Amino acid sequence: MRIVVVGNNVAGTTAAKALRDADTDAEIAIYSDEPTPYYARPKLIDLISGVVKEDEMLFFPREWYEKNRIKLYLGSKVERIDPKAKTINVSGTSEGYDRLVLANGASSFLPPLKGLPKENVFTLRTLDDAKRIMATARTAKEVVIIGGGLLGLETARALVSGFKGLRITVLEYAEHLLMRQLDHEGATILQRWIENGGTKVLTKSETEEVLGGAKVSGVKLKDGRTIPADLIIISAGARPNLELAKDAGLKINRGIVVDGSLRTSDPDIFALGDVAEFDGKTWGIIPPALDQARVAAKKILGQDAPDYKGTVPSNTLKVMGLDLASIGAVRSEHETAESAFEEIRAMSADGSVYRKFVLKDGRMIGAILLGTKKDVNKVSKLIKEGSPIDALRDRLSDPGFSFP
């Protein structure tokens, strides 16, 4: 059996590894449009901050692919899929497959701002992006980051750590930072922490125009304010790369629609990671990509395995040096009379630690733990298992409470 994987990212590489672990005989090939073997994208932040060097970026060295008999084709963009002929087209060459895995990820979204394109305006998605940002940051003075999500804030932290003397402003169009991971109270604590570290944050600030001639000189906001900048990083999210699937006639919606086996509308084509849509959801984070890759490998090989059931969204990380865990449903704005949520909050006396728990029908369905790593694993387990928490409920509002 010849299995072709499109995309050498976390989903594609994990799928290839799981396939090889489960079958020593299958022919496995990975095609990637990037010139570099797989590296974890979160490490781009470490590269910019100076924590790792470029030669330390690779997750698996080239020798790993050879040892595992996985053929890796770098700088090889898949241009077309022919499901009837069961072939892909790469640089004018046709290559056959028995099973095809689409793990071709997402691309940075570039909003339609006036004044683009200009020099020294970047997005951060690839190793080449990071290298260009670093080269510009060495001589820059004023940095504007458009987007106050996880990547935007982590990019700001990396620049603060890796380059001295930069004046950094983060622009967020929404009412507070990390709208998907935090509520207003948690975001207020985080913003205070970030600004105490020297980065300016402007919320409810929507960018209208990128100023300057050939090279950027600043941004203009929709309320008329202008902010100087000789380096701009746009962090406005990512969009799944759906062109291949669409042109091949696969069923797509927000992503490539898959079932519990990660099969697309073509039974010999599977989709994983950022491009996959299961049960109406796309995730764009690492845990679902890992879960999907392991399930799909078994299904591709015809081996017994439970179907994919979805992944509880979970982010456990440091944001600007502050511990944050955001697990499950952390926002209850959409409650209805038939589906009521309860929120329980607790804050330390000095305001540095904030915990919020979202309950429904006697079970915890979401939590925010900000400023602490304590109990993250225990809370994650409660949410994922859906265990009743009646015995714990009255103690959740105690800032010093520890989960048993």
Secondary structure, 3 states (H helix, E strand, C coil): CEEEEECCCHHHHHHHHHHHHHCCCCEEEEECCCCCCCECCCHHHHHHHCCCCHHHCECCCHHHHHHCCEEEECCCCEEEEECCCCEEEECCEEEECCEEEECCCEEECCCCCECCCCECEECCCCHHHHHHHHHHHCCCCEEEEECCCHHHHHHHHHHHHHCCCCEEEEECCCCCCCCCCCCHHHHHHHHHHHHHCCCEEECCCCEEEEEECCEEEEEEECCCCEEECCEEEECCCEEECCHHHHHCCCCECCCEEECCCCECCCCCEEECHHHEEECCECCCCHHHHHHHHHHHHHHHCCCCCCCCCCCCCEEEEEECCEEEEEEECCCCCCCECCECCEEEEEECCCCCCEEEEEEECCEEEEEEEECCCCCHHHHHHHHHHCCECCCCHHHCCCCCCCCC
